[in-house]
């Protein structure tokens, strides 16, 4: 088990001269079992097989399920489409704030698909090696609000109808907390809070409609051994301090191609939180040869060497078609690198 936060285990590894290696790689595992996204996300036995095969093949320090931003919205009755070979999609539909009166009474713990993720976590906790940390994803409060009312409508509401959006974010926060409690009960050691939609907000709106609610989620289980990671896609350089102010244990950031300068972020946060990142998931690791992946990973490791609060990861989930040899290059380079610039074969 991890300690109070993930900070200790990351810093202990640094003292020992190494880094934790934790690519976000659920989807490529489908090719190891011959499964599909639809099947794995709706059959927790198949989902677990995918994750078990990923651990067996790559031996990461942390394993996460297939990333899915539709789980909570679907559990709340939003119109969701389930393609066979692509992630589920929450389609835009009319939303009336009056719907919350009924939806507040929905117990999302009775939703079959959401509980499939909880059951997957139970199997991960029972069947995967103890030394591999088990993570889980939940949708962030603002992103879930955007799925419910529409992303464009949510963005406009930050300025034109902030009270309505605040009410909705209070509701989404409550439902996310219900889901988090189920995941922790199933054995989750790390909760990744996914807020991709919030990257379009300015710092003031980000705090008003995302980070203060993430802080509330974090506070609800801060006395457990479970760590929280705040993940936002895109260029978040203008939001770093607001993410840190939510008092999460770690932040997960997108790639340099998205505009994120991770060493500069490390200087700004001054060791307050752990940094996950930030190899481009659609760059060399998807399109190039292992040698290019190794070079990119080495450059990041060297750039981050002065900072003890770093976990080698990807800027977001790897695409399903990511070559296995490139994932192996990522893992091997990170695993063999030693602080001081040496390589351990």
C-alpha positions as CSV (number, residue, x, y, z in Angstrom):
1,X,0.0,0.0,0.0
2,X,1.1,3.6,-0.6
3,X,1.5,5.9,2.3
4,X,-0.6,9.0,3.1
5,X,0.2,10.3,-0.3
6,X,2.1,9.1,-3.3
7,X,4.8,11.5,-2.4
8,X,6.7,9.1,-0.2
9,X,6.9,6.2,-2.7
10,X,8.0,8.6,-5.5
11,X,10.7,10.3,-3.4
12,X,11.9,7.0,-1.9
13,X,12.4,5.8,-5.5
14,X,14.3,9.0,-6.3
15,X,16.6,8.5,-3.3
16,X,17.3,5.0,-4.6
17,X,18.2,6.5,-7.9
18,X,15.3,5.6,-10.1
19,X,11.9,6.8,-11.3
20,X,8.4,5.3,-11.2
21,X,7.3,4.3,-14.7
22,X,3.5,4.6,-15.3
23,X,2.3,5.1,-18.9
24,X,-1.4,5.5,-19.3
25,X,-1.8,2.5,-21.6
26,X,-5.1,0.7,-21.2
27,X,-6.2,0.7,-24.8
28,X,-3.2,-1.0,-26.4
29,X,-3.8,-4.0,-24.0
30,X,-6.9,-4.9,-26.1
31,X,-4.6,-6.3,-28.7
32,X,-3.1,-8.6,-26.2
33,X,-6.4,-10.3,-25.6
34,X,-8.2,-9.8,-28.9
35,X,-11.0,-7.9,-27.2
36,X,-12.7,-4.7,-28.2
37,X,-13.3,-1.5,-26.4
38,X,-17.1,-2.1,-26.1
39,X,-16.6,-5.6,-24.8
40,X,-13.9,-4.7,-22.3
41,X,-15.7,-1.7,-21.0
42,X,-19.0,-3.7,-20.5
43,X,-17.6,-7.0,-19.3
44,X,-15.4,-6.6,-16.2
45,X,-13.8,-10.1,-16.7
46,X,-12.6,-9.1,-20.1
47,X,-11.5,-5.7,-18.8
48,X,-9.4,-7.4,-16.1
49,X,-7.8,-9.8,-18.6
50,X,-6.6,-6.8,-20.6
51,X,-5.0,-5.2,-17.5
52,X,-3.5,-8.5,-16.3
53,X,-1.9,-9.0,-19.7
54,X,-0.5,-5.4,-19.7
55,X,1.1,-6.0,-16.3
56,X,2.5,-9.3,-17.3
57,X,4.0,-7.9,-20.5
58,X,5.3,-4.5,-19.4
59,X,5.4,-4.6,-15.6
60,X,4.6,-0.9,-15.0
61,X,4.8,0.6,-11.5
62,X,1.1,1.7,-11.7
63,X,-1.7,0.3,-13.8
64,X,-4.9,2.0,-14.8
65,X,-8.1,0.7,-16.5
66,X,-9.3,1.8,-19.9
67,X,-9.9,5.5,-19.8
68,X,-13.6,6.3,-20.1
69,X,-15.2,9.7,-19.7
70,X,-18.8,8.5,-20.2
71,X,-19.2,6.3,-17.2
72,X,-20.8,8.7,-14.8
73,X,-22.8,10.6,-17.4
74,X,-24.3,7.3,-18.6
75,X,-25.1,6.3,-15.0
76,X,-27.1,9.5,-14.8
77,X,-29.1,8.7,-17.8
78,X,-27.4,10.8,-20.5
79,X,-27.7,9.5,-24.0
80,X,-24.6,7.4,-24.6
81,X,-23.5,5.5,-27.7
82,X,-21.3,2.5,-27.5
83,X,-19.3,1.8,-30.8
84,X,-17.6,-1.5,-31.0
85,X,-14.1,-0.2,-31.7
86,X,-14.1,3.3,-30.2
87,X,-14.7,4.7,-26.7
88,X,-18.3,5.4,-25.7
89,X,-19.7,8.8,-26.7
90,X,-22.1,11.0,-24.7
91,X,-24.2,12.7,-27.3
92,X,-25.4,16.3,-26.8
93,X,-29.1,16.6,-25.8
94,X,-31.3,19.2,-24.1
95,X,-30.6,19.7,-20.4
96,X,-33.0,21.4,-17.9
97,X,-31.6,22.3,-14.5
98,X,-34.9,21.1,-13.1
99,X,-33.9,17.5,-14.0
100,X,-31.5,17.6,-11.0
101,X,-34.4,17.3,-8.6
102,X,-35.0,13.7,-9.8
103,X,-31.4,12.9,-10.6
104,X,-30.2,13.7,-7.0
105,X,-32.0,10.6,-5.9
106,X,-30.3,8.3,-8.4
107,X,-28.0,5.8,-6.7
108,X,-25.2,5.4,-9.3
109,X,-24.0,2.4,-7.4
110,X,-26.9,0.5,-9.0
111,X,-25.7,1.3,-12.5
112,X,-24.4,-1.9,-14.2
113,X,-21.8,-0.3,-16.3
114,X,-20.4,1.8,-13.5
115,X,-20.3,-1.2,-11.3
116,X,-18.4,-3.0,-14.0
117,X,-15.5,-0.6,-13.3
118,X,-15.8,-1.2,-9.6
119,X,-15.7,-5.0,-10.2
120,X,-12.7,-4.6,-12.4
121,X,-10.9,-2.8,-9.6
122,X,-11.8,-5.6,-7.2
123,X,-10.2,-8.1,-9.6
124,X,-7.1,-5.8,-10.0
125,X,-6.8,-5.7,-6.3
126,X,-7.0,-9.4,-5.9
127,X,-5.2,-10.7,-8.9
128,X,-2.4,-8.2,-9.8
129,X,1.0,-8.2,-8.0
130,X,1.0,-6.2,-4.8
131,X,3.9,-4.1,-5.8
132,X,2.0,-2.7,-8.8
133,X,-0.1,0.3,-7.7
134,X,-3.8,0.2,-8.8
135,X,-5.3,3.4,-10.2
136,X,-8.8,4.3,-11.2
137,X,-10.3,7.1,-13.3
138,X,-13.2,9.4,-12.5
139,X,-14.5,12.3,-14.6
140,X,-13.9,15.7,-13.1
141,X,-16.8,17.9,-11.9
142,X,-16.6,20.5,-14.6
143,X,-16.1,17.9,-17.4
144,X,-19.0,15.9,-16.2
145,X,-21.1,19.0,-16.1
146,X,-20.0,19.7,-19.7
147,X,-21.1,16.2,-20.7
148,X,-24.5,16.7,-19.1
149,X,-25.3,20.2,-20.4
150,X,-23.0,20.4,-23.4
151,X,-19.4,21.6,-23.4
152,X,-20.2,24.9,-25.3
153,X,-23.1,25.6,-23.0
154,X,-21.0,25.0,-19.9
155,X,-18.3,27.4,-21.2
156,X,-20.9,30.1,-21.8
157,X,-22.5,29.5,-18.4
158,X,-19.3,30.3,-16.7
159,X,-20.0,33.9,-17.7
160,X,-23.7,34.1,-18.4
161,X,-25.2,31.8,-15.8
162,X,-22.6,30.9,-13.2
163,X,-25.3,30.1,-10.5
164,X,-26.8,27.4,-12.7
165,X,-23.4,25.9,-13.5
166,X,-22.4,26.0,-9.9
167,X,-25.5,24.1,-8.9
168,X,-24.7,21.5,-11.6
169,X,-21.0,21.2,-10.5
170,X,-22.2,20.7,-6.9
171,X,-24.4,17.9,-8.2
172,X,-21.6,16.3,-10.3
173,X,-19.2,16.5,-7.4
174,X,-21.6,14.6,-5.1
175,X,-22.0,11.9,-7.7
176,X,-18.3,11.6,-8.3
177,X,-17.7,11.2,-4.6
178,X,-20.2,8.4,-4.6
179,X,-18.2,6.7,-7.3
180,X,-14.9,7.4,-5.6
181,X,-16.1,5.7,-2.4
182,X,-17.0,2.6,-4.4
183,X,-13.6,2.5,-6.1
184,X,-11.8,2.9,-2.8
185,X,-13.8,0.2,-1.3
186,X,-12.8,-2.0,-4.2
187,X,-9.1,-1.4,-3.6
188,X,-8.2,1.6,-5.7
189,X,-4.9,3.2,-4.4
190,X,-4.8,6.2,-6.8
191,X,-7.8,8.2,-8.1
192,X,-7.1,10.0,-11.3
193,X,-9.6,12.9,-11.7
194,X,-10.0,13.7,-15.4
195,X,-10.8,17.3,-16.3
196,X,-10.1,17.7,-20.0
197,X,-12.9,20.2,-20.7
198,X,-11.6,22.6,-18.0
199,X,-8.5,23.5,-20.0
200,X,-10.6,26.1,-21.9
201,X,-11.2,28.0,-18.7
202,X,-9.2,30.9,-17.4
203,X,-7.7,30.7,-13.9
204,X,-10.6,32.4,-12.1
205,X,-13.2,30.2,-13.8
206,X,-11.1,27.1,-13.4
207,X,-11.0,27.7,-9.6
208,X,-14.7,28.5,-9.5
209,X,-16.0,25.5,-11.5
210,X,-13.2,22.9,-11.2
211,X,-10.4,23.1,-8.7
212,X,-12.5,24.0,-5.6
213,X,-14.8,21.1,-6.3
214,X,-11.8,18.8,-6.8
215,X,-10.5,20.0,-3.5
216,X,-13.8,19.0,-2.0
217,X,-13.6,15.5,-3.5
218,X,-10.0,15.2,-2.3
219,X,-11.0,16.3,1.2
220,X,-13.7,13.6,1.4
221,X,-11.1,10.9,1.7
222,X,-7.9,12.7,2.6
223,X,-7.5,10.6,5.8
224,X,-7.2,7.4,3.7
225,X,-4.1,5.9,2.1
226,X,-5.5,6.8,-1.4
227,X,-3.7,9.4,-3.5
228,X,-5.4,11.8,-5.9
229,X,-4.1,12.9,-9.3
230,X,-5.6,15.9,-11.1
231,X,-5.3,15.4,-14.9
232,X,-6.1,18.1,-17.5
233,X,-5.3,17.8,-21.2
234,X,-4.0,20.5,-23.4
235,X,-1.9,23.5,-22.5
236,X,-2.4,24.0,-18.7
237,X,0.5,26.3,-18.0
238,X,-1.9,29.1,-17.0
239,X,-3.7,26.7,-14.5
240,X,-0.8,25.0,-12.7
241,X,-1.1,26.9,-9.4
242,X,-4.9,26.4,-9.4
243,X,-4.4,22.7,-9.8
244,X,-1.9,22.6,-7.0
245,X,-4.2,24.7,-4.7
246,X,-6.8,21.9,-4.9
247,X,-4.4,20.0,-2.5
248,X,-4.2,16.9,-4.6
249,X,-1.2,14.6,-4.3
250,X,-0.2,14.9,-7.9
251,X,-1.0,16.6,-11.2
252,X,-0.8,14.9,-14.6
253,X,0.0,17.1,-17.5
254,X,-0.1,16.9,-21.3
255,X,2.9,16.9,-23.7
256,X,5.3,19.6,-24.8
257,X,3.5,19.6,-28.1
258,X,0.4,20.7,-26.3
259,X,2.4,23.6,-24.7
260,X,3.4,22.1,-21.3
261,X,7.0,22.7,-20.2
262,X,7.4,20.1,-17.4
263,X,10.7,21.3,-16.0
264,X,9.3,24.8,-15.8
265,X,6.3,23.5,-14.0
266,X,8.6,21.7,-11.6
267,X,10.3,25.0,-10.8
268,X,6.9,26.7,-10.2
269,X,5.4,24.0,-7.9
270,X,8.6,23.7,-5.9
271,X,8.1,20.1,-5.0
272,X,4.6,20.6,-3.5
273,X,3.0,17.9,-5.6
274,X,4.1,14.9,-7.7
275,X,4.2,15.5,-11.5
276,X,3.0,12.9,-13.9
277,X,4.1,13.3,-17.5
278,X,4.5,14.1,-20.2
279,X,5.5,12.0,-23.2
280,X,3.3,12.8,-26.2
281,X,0.9,9.8,-26.6
282,X,0.5,10.5,-30.4
283,X,4.1,11.4,-31.1
284,X,7.1,9.2,-31.4
285,X,5.6,6.4,-29.3
286,X,2.8,6.0,-31.8
287,X,4.4,6.9,-35.1
288,X,8.2,6.3,-34.8
289,X,10.7,3.6,-34.1
290,X,11.8,2.5,-30.5
291,X,15.1,4.4,-30.9
292,X,13.2,7.7,-31.3
293,X,11.1,6.8,-28.2
294,X,14.2,6.0,-26.2
295,X,15.7,9.3,-27.2
296,X,12.6,11.3,-26.3
297,X,12.2,9.6,-22.9
298,X,15.9,10.1,-22.1
299,X,15.6,13.8,-22.8
300,X,12.7,14.1,-20.4
301,X,14.4,12.1,-17.7
302,X,17.5,14.2,-18.0
303,X,15.5,17.4,-17.9
304,X,13.6,16.3,-14.8
305,X,16.6,14.9,-13.0
306,X,16.9,17.7,-10.5
307,X,13.3,17.1,-9.3
308,X,12.4,14.3,-6.9
309,X,8.7,14.8,-7.5
310,X,8.4,13.2,-10.9
311,X,6.7,10.1,-12.3
312,X,7.5,9.1,-15.9
313,X,4.2,8.9,-17.7
314,X,2.4,9.9,-20.9
315,X,0.5,13.1,-21.5
316,X,-2.7,11.1,-21.9
317,X,-3.9,7.6,-22.7
318,X,-2.0,5.8,-25.4
319,X,-4.0,5.0,-28.6
320,X,-5.0,1.4,-29.1
321,X,-2.7,1.0,-32.1
322,X,0.5,2.1,-30.3
323,X,3.2,-0.4,-31.2
324,X,4.2,-2.7,-28.4
325,X,7.9,-2.3,-29.1
326,X,7.6,1.4,-28.5
327,X,5.8,0.9,-25.2
328,X,8.6,-1.5,-24.3
329,X,11.2,1.1,-25.2
330,X,9.4,3.7,-23.0
331,X,9.2,1.2,-20.1
332,X,12.8,-0.1,-20.5
333,X,14.3,3.4,-20.8
334,X,12.5,4.6,-17.8
335,X,13.2,1.5,-15.8
336,X,16.9,1.4,-16.6
337,X,17.7,5.1,-16.1
338,X,19.5,6.0,-12.9
339,X,19.6,9.4,-11.4
340,X,23.0,10.9,-12.4
341,X,22.5,9.9,-16.0
342,X,23.6,6.3,-15.9
343,X,21.9,3.4,-17.5
344,X,21.3,0.1,-15.7
345,X,21.1,-2.8,-18.2
